[in-house]
Amino acid sequence: MTAMIDKIAWIHIVEGKVLSARSNGKDTYYFPGGKREAGETDNETLIREIEEELTVHIQPDTIQLFGKFAAAAHGKEAGVQVQMTCLTADYSGTLAPAAEIAELAWLSYKDRDKVSAVSQLIFDQLHEMKLLL
């Protein structure tokens, strides 16, 4: 039986680069977001996680589904998959790393090797759509 990790991710692109985050003690970048708490919707999870990690406020009426992606979970035992529901949204405030986030980075397609397997699928999709340079 395959274990599945359910995650919500914020896809935020500016000038052909996508916002990425790196956690304390890690060397891989990921899309900001995280795991839902019991009873939370996708949108509620996104709003909570982004405020906790990046200190900005997602504007709820701008949230849109970008897509769902699945791949082997980075750093987990064989057979563990991650399903990432990716959402786009506008925000207010100033982006700043908080909680477990060590740094924020704007990554382009040439940085694809710096992200997890599921994030690489998303990088490929963004690149095919000519959103990620």
Backbone as CSV, one residue per row, in Angstrom:
resi,resn,N_x,N_y,N_z,CA_x,CA_y,CA_z,C_x,C_y,C_z
1,MET,0.838,-1.188,0.000,0.000,0.000,0.000,0.879,1.246,0.000
2,THR,0.529,2.196,-0.831,1.302,3.425,-0.941,0.774,4.462,0.037
3,ALA,1.685,5.048,0.817,1.304,6.139,1.704,1.272,7.424,0.886
4,MET,0.303,8.298,1.185,0.159,9.546,0.437,0.197,10.723,1.398
5,ILE,1.064,11.663,1.114,1.146,12.916,1.862,0.380,13.960,1.056
6,ASP,-0.594,14.583,1.685,-1.450,15.577,1.037,-0.928,16.967,1.372
7,LYS,-0.490,17.718,0.345,0.054,19.052,0.587,-0.628,20.080,-0.304
8,ILE,-0.641,21.291,0.176,-1.147,22.443,-0.556,0.052,23.346,-0.840
9,ALA,0.149,23.854,-2.075,1.290,24.694,-2.441,0.821,25.964,-3.137
10,TRP,1.534,27.052,-2.873,1.262,28.341,-3.502,2.218,28.515,-4.669
11,ILE,1.665,28.709,-5.847,2.465,28.988,-7.034,2.378,30.487,-7.290
12,HIS,3.495,31.167,-7.085,3.531,32.621,-7.256,4.710,32.953,-8.172
13,ILE,4.392,33.470,-9.348,5.404,33.738,-10.374,5.494,35.238,-10.630
14,VAL,6.731,35.728,-10.692,6.993,37.125,-11.040,8.148,37.142,-12.034
15,GLU,7.903,37.764,-13.175,8.933,37.933,-14.201,9.655,36.631,-14.546
16,GLY,8.888,35.551,-14.715,9.441,34.279,-15.158,10.151,33.463,-14.096
17,LYS,10.019,33.873,-12.832,10.624,33.124,-11.728,9.544,32.807,-10.710
18,VAL,9.694,31.646,-10.057,8.682,31.205,-9.102,9.231,31.307,-7.680
19,LEU,8.376,31.778,-6.787,8.757,31.906,-5.378,8.944,30.522,-4.779
20,SER,10.068,30.332,-4.127,10.389,29.060,-3.483,10.929,29.340,-2.091
21,ALA,10.879,28.317,-1.259,11.342,28.455,0.117,12.241,27.276,0.476
22,ARG,13.149,27.517,1.409,14.011,26.460,1.926,13.867,26.463,3.435
23,SER,13.602,25.299,4.008,13.444,25.173,5.460,14.796,25.135,6.149
24,ASN,14.805,25.493,7.412,16.025,25.417,8.214,16.602,24.010,8.143
25,GLY,17.899,23.902,7.896,18.586,22.621,7.890,18.385,21.792,6.640
26,LYS,17.691,22.304,5.642,17.430,21.562,4.399,18.202,22.204,3.243
27,ASP,18.426,21.414,2.185,19.110,21.964,1.018,18.220,21.988,-0.221
28,THR,16.987,21.501,-0.090,16.048,21.459,-1.204,15.016,22.569,-1.037
29,TYR,14.675,23.198,-2.148,13.647,24.235,-2.139,12.292,23.608,-2.431
30,TYR,11.238,24.248,-1.984,9.895,23.774,-2.244,8.979,24.978,-2.428
31,PHE,7.777,24.723,-2.903,6.783,25.777,-3.018,6.206,26.028,-1.633
32,PRO,6.030,27.287,-1.256,5.445,27.577,0.055,4.074,26.926,0.199
33,GLY,3.771,26.495,1.407,2.504,25.833,1.701,2.733,24.754,2.729
34,GLY,1.875,23.765,2.749,2.072,22.685,3.711,0.876,21.768,3.805
35,LYS,0.861,21.016,4.889,-0.179,20.007,5.105,-1.403,20.636,5.750
36,ARG,-2.563,20.115,5.352,-3.799,20.640,5.923,-4.006,20.111,7.341
37,GLU,-4.684,20.898,8.140,-5.106,20.460,9.463,-6.501,19.862,9.330
38,ALA,-6.899,19.082,10.295,-8.191,18.391,10.255,-9.320,19.363,9.941
39,GLY,-10.113,19.019,8.933,-11.283,19.801,8.585,-11.030,21.007,7.702
40,GLU,-9.772,21.311,7.389,-9.464,22.476,6.567,-9.719,22.207,5.083
41,THR,-10.168,23.238,4.392,-10.287,23.181,2.940,-8.916,23.524,2.333
42,ASP,-8.793,23.332,1.019,-7.560,23.722,0.332,-7.268,25.199,0.572
43,ASN,-8.280,26.039,0.394,-8.079,27.483,0.537,-7.691,27.868,1.966
44,GLU,-8.342,27.275,2.947,-8.014,27.569,4.347,-6.576,27.165,4.665
45,THR,-6.164,26.016,4.151,-4.791,25.563,4.374,-3.798,26.535,3.759
46,LEU,-4.064,26.937,2.517,-3.164,27.880,1.838,-3.036,29.177,2.630
47,ILE,-4.154,29.749,3.015,-4.143,31.023,3.746,-3.346,30.888,5.046
48,ARG,-3.606,29.847,5.813,-2.915,29.655,7.102,-1.422,29.430,6.902
49,GLU,-1.083,28.502,6.019,0.333,28.156,5.831,1.155,29.336,5.306
50,ILE,0.616,30.083,4.365,1.375,31.203,3.795,1.557,32.305,4.825
51,GLU,0.552,32.543,5.633,0.719,33.539,6.688,1.775,33.084,7.697
52,GLU,1.759,31.794,8.074,2.741,31.268,9.031,4.161,31.311,8.468
53,GLU,4.320,30.940,7.188,5.657,30.804,6.608,6.220,32.090,6.029
54,LEU,5.354,32.948,5.479,5.845,34.094,4.708,5.344,35.442,5.199
55,THR,4.543,35.470,6.239,4.022,36.680,6.893,3.146,37.549,6.000
56,VAL,2.593,37.012,4.927,1.694,37.780,4.068,0.289,37.180,4.137
57,HIS,-0.681,37.959,3.668,-2.075,37.545,3.719,-2.572,37.244,2.306
58,ILE,-2.957,36.000,2.078,-3.536,35.598,0.799,-4.924,36.233,0.691
59,GLN,-5.227,36.776,-0.483,-6.553,37.356,-0.732,-7.481,36.229,-1.186
60,PRO,-8.392,35.792,-0.302,-9.209,34.603,-0.560,-9.956,34.614,-1.890
61,ASP,-10.457,35.766,-2.306,-11.254,35.818,-3.533,-10.418,35.692,-4.807
62,THR,-9.085,35.634,-4.669,-8.216,35.491,-5.847,-7.659,34.075,-6.002
63,ILE,-7.957,33.180,-5.070,-7.401,31.822,-5.108,-7.978,31.042,-6.289
64,GLN,-7.063,30.425,-7.065,-7.470,29.598,-8.195,-6.628,28.333,-8.224
65,LEU,-7.241,27.238,-8.648,-6.519,25.982,-8.791,-5.594,26.048,-10.004
66,PHE,-4.320,25.709,-9.797,-3.381,25.589,-10.908,-3.318,24.144,-11.386
67,GLY,-3.334,23.202,-10.448,-3.305,21.793,-10.816,-2.932,20.919,-9.631
68,LYS,-3.041,19.595,-9.847,-2.647,18.611,-8.826,-1.552,17.746,-9.429
69,PHE,-0.522,17.492,-8.639,0.648,16.754,-9.095,1.027,15.737,-8.027
70,ALA,1.556,14.579,-8.450,1.974,13.553,-7.497,3.299,12.946,-7.945
71,ALA,4.133,12.603,-6.965,5.430,11.964,-7.227,5.936,11.388,-5.911
72,ALA,7.081,10.707,-5.986,7.716,10.182,-4.779,8.046,11.336,-3.833
73,ALA,7.782,11.127,-2.555,8.034,12.160,-1.549,9.533,12.290,-1.291
74,HIS,10.026,13.517,-1.311,11.441,13.791,-1.090,11.831,13.468,0.357
75,GLY,12.899,12.685,0.517,13.425,12.388,1.837,12.626,11.377,2.636
76,LYS,11.664,10.707,2.006,10.852,9.703,2.694,11.207,8.318,2.163
77,GLU,10.776,7.277,2.881,11.064,5.909,2.463,10.354,5.595,1.142
78,ALA,10.848,4.576,0.464,10.280,4.162,-0.822,8.792,3.862,-0.666
79,GLY,8.023,4.240,-1.652,6.592,3.984,-1.636,5.759,5.124,-1.092
80,VAL,6.400,6.107,-0.478,5.652,7.261,0.035,5.542,8.291,-1.080
81,GLN,4.313,8.663,-1.386,4.033,9.637,-2.433,3.555,10.950,-1.808
82,VAL,3.773,12.031,-2.534,3.197,13.311,-2.139,2.262,13.756,-3.257
83,GLN,1.072,14.178,-2.858,0.159,14.796,-3.809,0.094,16.271,-3.464
84,MET,0.437,17.116,-4.424,0.475,18.535,-4.187,-0.637,19.219,-4.973
85,THR,-1.545,19.834,-4.253,-2.583,20.657,-4.862,-2.021,22.070,-4.938
86,CYS,-1.854,22.568,-6.153,-1.203,23.865,-6.369,-2.246,24.936,-6.655
87,LEU,-2.133,26.019,-5.938,-3.061,27.131,-6.056,-2.291,28.417,-6.351
88,THR,-2.919,29.308,-7.093,-2.370,30.641,-7.293,-3.259,31.611,-6.525
89,ALA,-2.699,32.754,-6.160,-3.476,33.763,-5.440,-2.664,35.041,-5.327
90,ASP,-3.371,36.144,-5.191,-2.730,37.416,-4.888,-2.571,37.510,-3.375
91,TYR,-1.735,38.442,-2.936,-1.493,38.601,-1.509,-1.296,40.066,-1.169
92,SER,-1.344,40.362,0.115,-0.992,41.686,0.606,0.052,41.511,1.698
93,GLY,0.911,42.502,1.837,1.977,42.448,2.821,3.323,42.321,2.149
94,THR,4.346,42.121,2.965,5.722,42.001,2.487,6.218,40.594,2.767
95,LEU,6.661,39.914,1.719,7.180,38.547,1.864,8.399,38.537,2.778
96,ALA,8.396,37.670,3.766,9.530,37.508,4.669,9.494,36.092,5.232
97,PRO,10.657,35.420,5.315,10.667,34.069,5.878,10.313,34.096,7.362
98,ALA,9.495,33.122,7.780,9.095,33.004,9.188,8.987,31.527,9.522
99,ALA,8.685,31.230,10.768,8.547,29.845,11.251,9.792,29.048,10.880
100,GLU,9.617,27.920,10.156,10.751,27.043,9.834,11.491,27.452,8.563
101,ILE,11.114,28.556,7.953,11.700,28.970,6.668,13.022,29.697,6.896
102,ALA,14.082,29.176,6.282,15.402,29.794,6.388,15.582,30.898,5.356
103,GLU,15.054,30.665,4.134,15.204,31.676,3.094,14.156,31.510,2.002
104,LEU,13.913,32.616,1.317,13.063,32.631,0.143,13.960,32.840,-1.068
105,ALA,13.569,32.265,-2.203,14.345,32.418,-3.430,13.396,32.469,-4.615
106,TRP,13.805,33.180,-5.648,13.070,33.227,-6.903,13.821,32.338,-7.875
107,LEU,13.219,31.196,-8.217,13.895,30.200,-9.042,13.375,30.221,-10.472
108,SER,14.279,29.946,-11.408,13.914,29.820,-12.815,14.042,28.346,-13.205
109,TYR,13.736,28.036,-14.447,13.755,26.636,-14.876,15.142,26.020,-14.738
110,LYS,16.191,26.822,-14.858,17.548,26.274,-14.722,17.833,25.792,-13.294
111,ASP,16.987,26.170,-12.344,17.139,25.745,-10.945,16.348,24.472,-10.633
112,ARG,15.828,23.815,-11.648,14.963,22.644,-11.489,15.591,21.564,-10.606
113,ASP,16.906,21.402,-10.670,17.588,20.367,-9.883,17.642,20.686,-8.388
114,LYS,17.210,21.862,-7.992,17.246,22.267,-6.586,15.939,21.967,-5.852
115,VAL,14.956,21.368,-6.573,13.642,21.120,-5.983,13.316,19.627,-5.984
116,SER,12.299,19.247,-5.242,11.889,17.836,-5.118,11.294,17.307,-6.413
117,ALA,11.069,15.987,-6.467,10.532,15.340,-7.666,9.171,15.909,-8.062
118,VAL,8.267,16.086,-7.108,6.950,16.623,-7.450,7.076,18.074,-7.915
119,SER,7.970,18.828,-7.314,8.179,20.215,-7.739,8.776,20.274,-9.140
120,GLN,9.596,19.288,-9.490,10.149,19.245,-10.845,9.034,19.072,-11.880
121,LEU,8.020,18.267,-11.561,6.872,18.129,-12.463,6.174,19.471,-12.666
122,ILE,6.044,20.216,-11.594,5.391,21.526,-11.655,6.273,22.503,-12.430
123,PHE,7.578,22.468,-12.200,8.516,23.298,-12.962,8.357,23.017,-14.454
124,ASP,8.257,21.728,-14.822,8.101,21.351,-16.227,6.812,21.948,-16.802
125,GLN,5.725,21.834,-16.051,4.438,22.379,-16.509,4.526,23.893,-16.675
126,LEU,5.095,24.580,-15.702,5.230,26.043,-15.787,6.091,26.440,-16.983
127,HIS,7.147,25.674,-17.235,8.032,25.959,-18.359,7.314,25.739,-19.692
128,GLU,6.562,24.642,-19.797,5.794,24.367,-21.021,4.779,25.459,-21.297
129,MET,4.232,26.033,-20.229,3.237,27.118,-20.372,3.909,28.464,-20.607
130,LYS,5.236,28.464,-20.651,6.036,29.680,-20.856,5.856,30.692,-19.717
131,LEU,5.579,30.180,-18.517,5.459,31.016,-17.331,6.769,31.074,-16.556
132,LEU,7.585,30.014,-16.698,8.850,29.917,-15.974,9.977,29.941,-16.997
133,LEU,10.848,30.923,-16.863,11.962,31.079,-17.816,13.108,30.142,-17.483
